[in-house]
Amino acid sequence: MDRKFSLLSDHEIVFTGVNLNPRKSIQKPRIIPLYRKANWENMKLDMNNLHHDITLMNEQKAGVNTLWTHFQTKLEESIGKNVPKKTARKKDGSPWITSDIKRLIRKRDKWFKRMKKSGHGGDRDKFKELKRRTQREIRKAYWNYIDSIVSPPDLIKPQERPNCMKRFWTFIKHERSDGSKIVKYNL
């Protein structure tokens, strides 16, 4: 008996493509005003001058929007002149990297350049030894850092315990890979 196979259904396969690579949002450096170091005497003079300007503008029947924009611009100018600012660095750094480890990283990178330039086997061996040593030191420093956060020493006073938990949750927050609350754990 000869049979022909045919489709008995009108269903088709559903095919989708999904990009599962999370995008890490990089924190931009932000400017922080240092109000403790502000020149308050100059600010008071600027605000007195601004008060006289607004009084004159009000007598000339200026509109509310004009008065507001004048007040806002003069206030921002005064803050810009009299309040020093600093740029906050981003918090994506690795606090377990010490100056000794940074020195070791620079030494490793120097030997990598030397190895690439010369091509000698001795330089390659020295670079590999430095690379292993650097990785070992970074891992050791990282796990010591994690250990100090997760299990703080018993010598901490009870009133200082909340500070330890703050360090723990700050670490967890900074391990987030992006703003969509996907968390990666290196524990």
N, C-alpha and C positions, 0 to 999 in steps of 0.2 A: 504494500500500500504506500503510495507516494503522497507525502503531505508537504504542503508549503507552509512555512512559518510566517506568520504575519503578526503585527502588533495588534493586540486586543485592547490596548488602553491609549488614552490621549495624554497620559502623564509624562512629563519630562523631568529630567534631573535639575534640581536647583543648584546652581553653582555661584558661590560668592567669594570675593577676595577681601581680606581684612588685613589692614596694616596694624600689627600689634606692637610696634616699636614705640614705647612711650617717649614723648618729648620732654626733656628736662628743661624746666624754666630756669634760666640763669638770672640770679639776682643782680640788678644793676646797682652800681655805687650810688649812694644818695647823699645829698648835702644836708648837714645838720647844723642849725644855728646854735651858737654858744652864747646863750643869754646871760650866763654868769659873768662873762667878760665884756659885756656890752658897755658902750659909752652912754650912760643914762643921762648925763647932763646935756649932751648934744641932742639926745632924743627929746628931752623936755623943751629945749629951745625950738626944735623943729615942730613939735606939737603946738607950742604957743603961736608960732608963725602960721601954722595951718589953721588954728582957731580964728586968727584975725582974717585970713583969706576967706574962710567959709562965712564969717560974719559979713564981710563986704559983699561977697557973692549973693548972700541971702537978701541983703538990702537992695541989691540990683535985680531982685526977683528971678534968680536963676532957678532952673527946674531941679527937682529932687534927684533925677538921674545924673545931672551935671554935677551937683554937689557930692553925690556918692562917688562918682568916678574920680573926682578931684581928691576927695578924702582918701580913697583907696590907693591911688597912685603916689600921693605924697607920703602916706604911711609906709608903703613898700619901699620907696626911695630912702626914707629915713632908716628903716630896718637894714636895707642893703648897705648903707654907709656906716652905720654905728654898731652893727652886730656882726662879730666875726663868725666865719663858718668853717666847718671841716667836712671832708668827704669821708663817709663811713665806708670801710672796706666790706666786700661781700663776705658772707658767712659760709661760703662753700669750701673754706680751707680745711686742712687736716691738722687739728691741734696736736696730734701725737708726733708730728714731724719736728724734731728738735734741731738745734743748730749743728750738732754733731752729725745727724742724719743728712742734713742739707749739704754739709761739707763732703760727706761720703758720696752723695749723689753727684755733686760737681766733679769729684775725682773720677767717678765712674764714667761720666760723660766725656771728660778730658781723655781718658784712656780709650773710649770708643772712637773718638775722632782720630787719635793716634793710630789705632788699629786699622781703621779704614784707609788712612793715608799711607801707612807703611806696608801693610799686608804681611808682616812677620808673625810667625807662630807664637813667639814669646809675648808679643803685645796682645795677641788674641787670648792667650792663657791668663795673662794679668787682668784683662778686661773681664773675662768670664768669672775669675775669682772675685773681683770687685762687684760684679753684678750679683753673684750669689750672696755675698756678704751684705750688700745693700738691701736685697730682698729680705734676708733673714732679720736684719735690724729693723726694717720698716714693719714687718709682721710682728716682731716681738714688742715694739713700741705700740702698735695698734692694739694688740691684745692686752697689754698692760693698761692702756687707756680705757678700753672697754671694761676691764676688771675693776678699775677704780670707779667707774660710773655705776656698774650693775651691783657690785658688792663693796660699798664704801667701808672703810675700817671701823671697827667697833669703838674706837676712841672718840667718835663724834658725839657731841653732847645732844641730848634729846631736842633742844630748841633749834639745833642746826640741821636736823633731819629733813625738813621740807626743802632746804637748799639742795640736798643730795637728790631728791626726787625731781627738782627742777632741772638739774643737769641731765638726769636720765631722760626726761621727756623732751628736753631741748635736743638731745642727741637723736632721739627717735624722729622728731619733727624734721631735722636736717637730713635725715636719711631718705626722706621722701624723694622720689625720682621726678615727680612733676606735680602740677597743681590739681590733678584729678584724684588725689588721695590714694595713689598706688604707692605702697610702701615696700621697699626692699630691705631685707635684714641681712646683715653680714655676720650675725651672731653664730 
